[in-house]
Amino acid sequence: MLKTDTPPCFQIRRQHLLRSEPEACFIFFGSEEDSSIHDHSFRQNADFQYLTGFDEPGAILVLASGKSYLFVQDRDERQEIWTGELYGTERAKSVFGMDESHRVSEFESKLDAILQDAKKIFFELGKNAKHDSRIMKTLQSAIRHRGRGRFGNPPIHDPSFLLSNLRAVKDSHEIELMKKACSATARAHVHLLKTVKAGMSEFDAANEFQYQVFKKGCTNLGYAPIFASGMNATTLHYNRNNDILLPGNLLLVDAAGEVGGYTSDLTQTFPISRSFSLEQREVYQAVLDVNREITRMAAPGISYRALHSKSVELITEKLISLGVLEGDLKDLVHTGAYRPYYPHGVGHYLGLDVHDAGIYHERGEDFLLRPGMVLTNEPGLYFRDRGSKFSGIGVRIEDDLLITDQGCEVLTQELPREIEEIEALRASAHE
């Protein structure tokens, strides 16, 4: 069903970008549909989605001189029989709040005129050769029309930095969508705790999750899900999802849904049997303790580097207490002795992309968290050494944190994390 309106946040974002560079022209290409693939849903370019909310392929957005221009596919009744109704220029203009809307076929001729007064151009050069060619051809035409001596050749800048700063801090519309995605995802994970049994396959569990997350309100999966049992859980991006779930093993589930293009990112680890073994319990509690401490630390004015460094220190302490590492804590951290067991960062920004836009440091300075930013908190421990008593144990506990004025809000808090809570839910799966 086509949209009948869009919230004002999209116009506000475009105006913010225009005000940041009033003499510039911004050019953004939306995603294109792969005509050779008919069994995959279309996914809009994240920057384009952020600025427009427009969900058709092959569109182009131009921002210049305080105005927004959207270029869309022309309506074709014969094609719409196959792929569905299109907005067309008039509806695209009104529904998405554009100053002007034109056919994509008019892009070069309209852009030629728009560029006449531009003193700089923001365009992601080098990402798509076809797009580069269209822009450079039109730019040369605009230069000829206005004369080289007027301003000289307008320089081309990458808009990624400007968009990254804007997208890093979520507005109320984005936060609402992310809360819905996180809630539905957490409740789908709770369902797995109540239903997954030995003898099922990882694929069976993945299918059950997908059904539940859509049933609870998500509109898509946020990323390719990971359902890793036993030794598979020690592979960070395991994606075969085809082993049989065996009693006595753990199941690590890294899977999430999205709402309106905004994704959650949640990982839980639980026993396939009713309860954790002693070794599994020790590792799980160690990771949970680190997760809880990072949640307490996350607040405005804290850098991602500080959070990750703290997680490394805490993980190393846990590895010492588990008898895995020996020696001085500072020396073990300095030499990276923890890395075979904790090889990844403690988190990342989250939003339209699972690894969302946002900078972590600039010119040697750490970027500090601000209210409205969303990031994951995902410490883990992975034991691949088959000679260890912890062999085959992989535990990751991942939550999504919204930075607030006072600290942070755990958006995935509906998923129980304490060992006793998990075992109580697992008992219902074995009744």
C-alpha positions, 0 to 999 in steps of 0.5 A, a space after each residue: 500500500 502506498 503511503 498517504 503522508 510522511 511525518 515532518 521529521 523528513 523535511 526538518 532533516 533536509 532543511 537542517 542539511 540545507 542550512 548547514 551549507 546554504 550555497 551547496 548542492 546535495 545529490 543523493 541516489 536511492 538504491 536500485 532494484 536488481 531486475 535479476 532478483 525477484 525473491 528479495 525485498 527492496 531495501 532503500 539506501 540508508 541516507 536516502 531513507 533518512 532524508 526522504 522516507 521514499 521507498 521506491 527504487 531508482 529515485 534521486 534527491 537533490 537539495 539546493 538553494 533551500 529547496 528539495 527536488 525528488 526525481 522518481 520513476 514515471 508511472 507505467 501501467 504495463 509495468 505496474 501489473 508486475 511490480 505494483 503501483 508507483 507514486 509518480 511525480 505529483 503524489 511523490 511531491 505531496 506525500 513526501 513534502 518536496 518542493 518539486 518532483 520530476 521524472 528520473 529521465 529529466 534528472 540531467 536537464 534539471 540538475 544542469 539548471 540547479 547547479 548554476 548557482 552552486 559553489 560546492 557539491 556534496 556527492 558520494 563520488 566513487 561509490 557507483 561508476 554509473 552515478 559518477 558518470 551522470 554527475 560529471 557529465 552534467 557538471 561539465 554541462 553546467 560549467 559550460 553554461 555558466 562560464 568557467 570564470 564565474 565561480 570556477 569549477 565547484 568542488 565535490 565533497 563527500 556528504 558522509 560526514 555531515 549525514 553521519 553527524 545528523 544520523 548519529 543522534 536519533 529524533 523522537 520519530 526514530 526512537 519510537 521506531 527503534 523502541 518498537 523494533 527492540 520490544 518485538 525482538 526481545 519478545 520473540 527471543 523470550 518465545 525461543 526460551 520457552 519453546 526451543 528443544 534438543 532435536 530441533 535444528 538451528 534452522 528450526 529455531 531461526 524459522 520460529 524466531 522469524 515467524 514470531 518477530 514478524 507476528 509481534 510487529 516487525 516489518 523485516 529482519 535487521 540482518 542475517 541471523 546467527 543461530 549457533 549451538 555448541 562449538 558453532 557459538 565460538 565463531 563470531 559470524 556463524 551463518 550456516 544455521 543447520 546443526 542439530 541442537 544437542 542436550 548439554 550445549 548452549 545456543 547463541 542467538 544473534 537475531 533481530 527485527 526492524 520497524 520502518 527501516 530501523 533495526 534492533 540488534 540483540 543476542 542471547 545465549 541459553 542452555 539447550 537443556 533445562 539448565 546451565 552446566 557449572 562451566 557454562 554458568 561461570 562463563 555466562 555470569 562473567 559476561 553478564 557482569 561485564 554487560 551490566 557494568 557497561 550499561 551503568 557506565 553508558 552516559 552522555 560525555 562518555 566515549 565509545 573507547 572508554 566503554 570498550 577499554 573498560 570491557 577489556 579490563 573487566 573481561 580480563 579480570 574475569 578470565 583471571 578469575 576463571 583460571 584461563 589467564 595468569 599474571 598482572 592485569 595491566 600486563 595482560 591487557 597491554 599484551 592483548 592476552 584476552 583477544 583469543 577469548 574476546 576478539 571484538 568491540 563492545 558495541 557499535 552505533 545502531 539505527 537504519 543500519 545495524 552498524 549505523 552512521 556515526 564517528 567514534 573519533 576524529 583527528 585523534 580525539 574521541 567522540 563523546 556520546 550524546 543524548 539520542 544516540 543508540 549503541 549496542 552493548 555486547 561483551 562476549 567470551 568464546 572458548 575454541 580450545 578443545 583442551 580447555 574445560 570451557 571448550 565449546 562455550 561461546 557466550 555473548 549478551 547484547 543489549 541496545 542502549 539509548 543514551 539519555 540525559 541521565 545515563 541510558 535506557 535499555 531498549 531490550 530490557 524485556 528479555 530476561 538475563 539472569 540465570 535463574 530467570 532463563 532456567 525458569 523459562 527453559 523449564 517450560 520448554 521441557 514440560 
